[in-house]
Amino acid sequence: MASTTGSLTLDILAVILTILVGCYTYFKWCFKYWERKGVPYLEPTFPFGSLNSPFTVTKAFAEQCQDFYVTFKAKGHKHLGIYTFAAPMYIPIETELVKNIMQKDFDHFVDRGIYFNEIDDPLSAHLFSIEGAKWRDLRVKLTSTFTSGKMKMMFPTLVECGRQLKEAMDIASNKDEPIDIKDFAACFTTNIIGSCAFGIDCNCFKDKNSEFRKQGKRVFVVKGLEFIKGFVAFASPSLARRLRLVVLPKEVTHFFMKIIKETVDYRERNNVIRKDFMQLLIDIRNTVKDDKGNGIGLTFEELAAQAFVFFIAGYETSSTTMTFCLFELASNPDIQQKVREEMKEVLARYNNEINYEALAEMKYMGQVIDKTLRKYPPLAFLNRKCVLPYKIPDTDIVLDKGTAVIIPTIALHRDPEYFPDPEKFDPDRFSEENKSKIAPFTYLPFGEGPRICIGLRFGVMQAKVGLAVLLQNYKFSLNDKTKIPLKMDPFSFILTAKGDIWLNSEKLEV
């Protein structure tokens, strides 16, 4: 019996050893991919490739790519190759290559190449992630939802949420305590998106246990095995689909599916029409009907996925931008005062009321937001996937179909060749006179080309409303609880400061 057990143990060990040797041999062969292509590359290590171990990582993926960019550009290279696990990724350095990928040769790079799973993880199959003809069709359908007319239609909702923001800030300021500005900004943008996307008054300032706020935060809080699943989905989306991995937490999917179904059913059953994003999606769904008269312009799952990404992207990216913007304004009181003076001058022409036209006239505030997005782009890298074999111009190198491409946004934004003294917060770089001097494809906070962010104007608009409300009524300065210099959260997909940003607020006489 003992010898049998011992033999079985040895057999199991032999199998495990064989598998490990096989994996190692496979990885070693894969790690020669860029060498075979003749592309300069970062020497990988088994098993994580060119990246830091996800268990001990201290820098976000975008910051690691920035380091690669700086190192290889200093050596005179115009591109480089890296590996995530055994999968090769291509990083362009030269801006002409970036332009080719994102615009000129877009047909070769139509897809982002990021994870989505329509069957097992339906909310992941939204406009940001889907591919090919489905993406083109849906993009055409949704483009009309972000016209100036549609945004003006939703503007009163933003103003009402601004009123709630001011009331909450009044209460907090009276306590003479530091302000967690990211929390305030996130509550404000959650209120906006909750109302515009779902027609629901979240009022996160009064209800700190709001399900919208709770589930919105849950999307970006990775727990246990979720981190491993997310890493696999990032490194190999196709493998994640074959394994039927579900990346979104189940409670998040359940909450949003339930709330979206209830909202759509209620509106259609009671013929309720609202001036919001959800209504636009319902209208698109009902523009094309089947033989029985049912709307098929969008399936329910497609509608739900678009509402979900509008909520998640809209609340998180805008609140992050507002947070970094107020951090920089608190650090640069002269710039903060200049924004305030412009606001006062513009609003005087509109009876001191914030409206769509007044915001459009606040040019310097626009420059401040542009500058914030330059220094802190929410999406600090952009994904593309080579969908057709692509010969890199002026070389004999051909990118194979399926090769992942990373556009190193934050590296371009912080390259002193394009933005001298890149750490300096200087909004004048984005004045009408100077903006035209910025080299093409070096400033990409919303992407570029046909897959440029469809909601960029809405995102800027809500950030402007929030900043206008706050700066019109308060003066901000840094609190000692804020750790300087800021460090970025290595586990966040959106560029996010590690730890909270605390500000002092002083109420102004208006």
Secondary structure as GFF3:
##gff-version 3
##sequence-region A 1 510
A	DSSP	alpha_helix	2	30	.	.	.	ID=ss1
A	DSSP	alpha_helix	33	37	.	.	.	ID=ss2
A	DSSP	alpha_helix	61	74	.	.	.	ID=ss3
A	DSSP	beta_strand	79	84	.	.	.	ID=ss4
A	DSSP	beta_strand	87	92	.	.	.	ID=ss5
A	DSSP	alpha_helix	95	99	.	.	.	ID=ss6
A	DSSP	pi_helix	100	104	.	.	.	ID=ss7
A	DSSP	three_ten_helix	106	108	.	.	.	ID=ss8
A	DSSP	three_ten_helix	122	124	.	.	.	ID=ss9
A	DSSP	alpha_helix	132	143	.	.	.	ID=ss10
A	DSSP	three_ten_helix	144	146	.	.	.	ID=ss11
A	DSSP	alpha_helix	148	174	.	.	.	ID=ss12
A	DSSP	beta_strand	179	180	.	.	.	ID=ss13
A	DSSP	alpha_helix	181	198	.	.	.	ID=ss14
A	DSSP	alpha_helix	211	219	.	.	.	ID=ss15
A	DSSP	alpha_helix	225	235	.	.	.	ID=ss16
A	DSSP	alpha_helix	237	242	.	.	.	ID=ss17
A	DSSP	alpha_helix	250	270	.	.	.	ID=ss18
A	DSSP	alpha_helix	277	287	.	.	.	ID=ss19
A	DSSP	alpha_helix	300	331	.	.	.	ID=ss20
A	DSSP	alpha_helix	333	347	.	.	.	ID=ss21
A	DSSP	three_ten_helix	348	350	.	.	.	ID=ss22
A	DSSP	alpha_helix	356	361	.	.	.	ID=ss23
A	DSSP	alpha_helix	363	375	.	.	.	ID=ss24
A	DSSP	beta_strand	382	385	.	.	.	ID=ss25
A	DSSP	beta_strand	390	391	.	.	.	ID=ss26
A	DSSP	beta_strand	398	399	.	.	.	ID=ss27
A	DSSP	beta_strand	404	407	.	.	.	ID=ss28
A	DSSP	alpha_helix	409	413	.	.	.	ID=ss29
A	DSSP	three_ten_helix	427	430	.	.	.	ID=ss30
A	DSSP	alpha_helix	432	435	.	.	.	ID=ss31
A	DSSP	three_ten_helix	449	451	.	.	.	ID=ss32
A	DSSP	alpha_helix	456	473	.	.	.	ID=ss33
A	DSSP	beta_strand	474	478	.	.	.	ID=ss34
A	DSSP	beta_strand	502	507	.	.	.	ID=ss35
###
